[in-house]
């Protein structure tokens, strides 16, 4: 049987930890003129280049129109490019340009620093256990959405 007080506390702590982790990273990124909207787009494209604009918006959990403005800015700066989808001329796929690589290098360094700070004092075994448990929670919630 699940202790409801403990379960409620876990949900608040997960939310709070995620918020603090994002704020930690955001603070570091701002020092390099990388807002959350900018770094999230670049980071996600680095992991999944060639997404349709609508797919990218879904993964970022933002409105497509908001993402469109962000992509316009990133495109003007030469960091991303839109390419017509060869299978569907009505949509575009989004790709990073070579000019995005310095920003991605900075993001990687900032992410490593934030992770090190967040996970300080945990053993490798605890980190693996945490990863496994969070994966199960995410799977449970994903199953519920489907």
MIBALO-915972 format. One record per residue (C-alpha): residue number from 0; residue in one letter; x, y, z. Coordinates in steps of 0.25 Angstrom, whole numbers. Layout:
! MIBALO-915972
+------+------+-------+-------+-------+
! bado ! balo !    xx !    yy !    zz !
+------+------+-------+-------+-------+
!  NUM !    A !     X !     Y !     Z !
...
+------+------+-------+-------+-------+
//
This chain:
! MIBALO-915972
+------+------+-------+-------+-------+
! bado ! balo !    xx !    yy !    zz !
+------+------+-------+-------+-------+
!    0 !    X !     0 !     0 !     0 !
!    1 !    X !     5 !    14 !    -4 !
!    2 !    X !     7 !    24 !     8 !
!    3 !    X !    -1 !    36 !     1 !
!    4 !    X !     7 !    46 !     9 !
!    5 !    X !    20 !    41 !     4 !
!    6 !    X !    15 !    39 !   -10 !
!    7 !    X !    10 !    54 !   -10 !
!    8 !    X !    23 !    59 !    -4 !
!    9 !    X !    31 !    51 !   -15 !
!   10 !    X !    23 !    58 !   -26 !
!   11 !    X !    26 !    72 !   -20 !
!   12 !    X !    40 !    68 !   -18 !
!   13 !    X !    41 !    63 !   -33 !
!   14 !    X !    35 !    76 !   -38 !
!   15 !    X !    44 !    84 !   -29 !
!   16 !    X !    57 !    77 !   -33 !
!   17 !    X !    54 !    79 !   -47 !
!   18 !    X !    50 !    93 !   -46 !
!   19 !    X !    63 !    96 !   -38 !
!   20 !    X !    72 !    88 !   -48 !
!   21 !    X !    66 !    96 !   -59 !
!   22 !    X !    68 !   109 !   -52 !
!   23 !    X !    83 !   105 !   -49 !
!   24 !    X !    85 !   102 !   -64 !
!   25 !    X !    78 !   115 !   -68 !
!   26 !    X !    86 !   123 !   -59 !
!   27 !    X !    99 !   118 !   -66 !
!   28 !    X !    93 !   119 !   -80 !
!   29 !    X !    89 !   133 !   -78 !
!   30 !    X !   104 !   137 !   -76 !
!   31 !    X !   106 !   132 !   -90 !
!   32 !    X !    93 !   139 !   -96 !
!   33 !    X !    86 !   126 !   -97 !
!   34 !    X !    71 !   127 !   -92 !
!   35 !    X !    64 !   114 !   -89 !
!   36 !    X !    56 !   115 !  -102 !
!   37 !    X !    69 !   116 !  -110 !
!   38 !    X !    77 !   105 !  -103 !
!   39 !    X !    65 !    95 !  -103 !
!   40 !    X !    63 !    97 !  -118 !
!   41 !    X !    78 !    95 !  -121 !
!   42 !    X !    80 !    84 !  -111 !
!   43 !    X !    68 !    76 !  -116 !
!   44 !    X !    72 !    78 !  -131 !
!   45 !    X !    86 !    73 !  -127 !
!   46 !    X !    79 !    60 !  -122 !
!   47 !    X !    69 !    59 !  -133 !
!   48 !    X !    72 !    67 !  -145 !
!   49 !    X !    63 !    68 !  -157 !
!   50 !    X !    50 !    68 !  -149 !
!   51 !    X !    38 !    74 !  -155 !
!   52 !    X !    34 !    88 !  -149 !
!   53 !    X !    22 !    82 !  -143 !
!   54 !    X !    29 !    70 !  -137 !
!   55 !    X !    39 !    79 !  -131 !
!   56 !    X !    28 !    88 !  -125 !
!   57 !    X !    22 !    75 !  -119 !
!   58 !    X !    35 !    70 !  -113 !
!   59 !    X !    37 !    84 !  -107 !
!   60 !    X !    23 !    85 !  -102 !
!   61 !    X !    21 !    99 !  -108 !
!   62 !    X !    11 !   105 !  -118 !
!   63 !    X !    16 !   103 !  -132 !
!   64 !    X !    14 !   118 !  -134 !
!   65 !    X !    24 !   121 !  -122 !
!   66 !    X !    34 !   112 !  -128 !
!   67 !    X !    32 !   118 !  -142 !
!   68 !    X !    37 !   131 !  -136 !
!   69 !    X !    48 !   125 !  -129 !
!   70 !    X !    53 !   118 !  -142 !
!   71 !    X !    52 !   131 !  -150 !
!   72 !    X !    62 !   137 !  -140 !
!   73 !    X !    71 !   125 !  -140 !
!   74 !    X !    71 !   124 !  -155 !
!   75 !    X !    74 !   139 !  -156 !
!   76 !    X !    86 !   137 !  -147 !
!   77 !    X !    90 !   125 !  -156 !
!   78 !    X !    89 !   115 !  -145 !
!   79 !    X !    78 !   106 !  -152 !
!   80 !    X !    72 !   105 !  -166 !
!   81 !    X !    58 !   100 !  -170 !
!   82 !    X !    58 !    90 !  -182 !
!   83 !    X !    46 !    86 !  -189 !
!   84 !    X !    41 !    72 !  -186 !
!   85 !    X !    43 !    64 !  -199 !
!   86 !    X !    31 !    56 !  -196 !
!   87 !    X !    22 !    67 !  -192 !
!   88 !    X !    25 !    81 !  -198 !
!   89 !    X !    15 !    87 !  -188 !
!   90 !    X !    25 !    85 !  -177 !
!   91 !    X !    39 !    88 !  -173 !
!   92 !    X !    50 !    80 !  -166 !
!   93 !    X !    59 !    87 !  -157 !
!   94 !    X !    74 !    85 !  -157 !
!   95 !    X !    86 !    91 !  -149 !
!   96 !    X !    97 !    99 !  -157 !
!   97 !    X !   111 !    98 !  -154 !
!   98 !    X !   110 !   112 !  -147 !
!   99 !    X !   102 !   105 !  -136 !
!  100 !    X !   114 !    96 !  -132 !
!  101 !    X !   121 !   106 !  -123 !
!  102 !    X !   108 !   109 !  -115 !
!  103 !    X !   106 !    93 !  -114 !
!  104 !    X !   120 !    92 !  -108 !
!  105 !    X !   116 !   103 !   -98 !
!  106 !    X !   103 !    96 !   -95 !
!  107 !    X !   110 !    82 !   -93 !
!  108 !    X !   120 !    89 !   -83 !
!  109 !    X !   108 !    96 !   -75 !
!  110 !    X !   100 !    83 !   -75 !
!  111 !    X !   112 !    75 !   -69 !
!  112 !    X !   114 !    86 !   -58 !
!  113 !    X !    99 !    86 !   -55 !
!  114 !    X !    99 !    70 !   -54 !
!  115 !    X !   111 !    70 !   -45 !
!  116 !    X !   105 !    80 !   -36 !
!  117 !    X !    91 !    73 !   -36 !
!  118 !    X !    97 !    59 !   -34 !
!  119 !    X !   108 !    63 !   -24 !
!  120 !    X !   109 !    53 !   -12 !
!  121 !    X !   102 !    42 !   -19 !
!  122 !    X !   109 !    29 !   -22 !
!  123 !    X !   109 !    23 !   -36 !
!  124 !    X !   100 !    12 !   -31 !
!  125 !    X !    90 !    22 !   -26 !
!  126 !    X !    90 !    30 !   -39 !
!  127 !    X !    87 !    17 !   -47 !
!  128 !    X !    76 !    14 !   -37 !
!  129 !    X !    70 !    28 !   -38 !
!  130 !    X !    71 !    27 !   -54 !
!  131 !    X !    64 !    14 !   -53 !
!  132 !    X !    53 !    19 !   -44 !
!  133 !    X !    50 !    32 !   -52 !
!  134 !    X !    50 !    24 !   -64 !
!  135 !    X !    39 !    15 !   -58 !
!  136 !    X !    31 !    27 !   -54 !
!  137 !    X !    32 !    33 !   -67 !
!  138 !    X !    27 !    20 !   -74 !
!  139 !    X !    16 !    19 !   -64 !
!  140 !    X !    11 !    33 !   -68 !
!  141 !    X !    14 !    31 !   -83 !
!  142 !    X !     5 !    19 !   -82 !
!  143 !    X !    -6 !    27 !   -76 !
!  144 !    X !    -5 !    37 !   -87 !
!  145 !    X !    -6 !    27 !   -98 !
+------+------+-------+-------+-------+
//
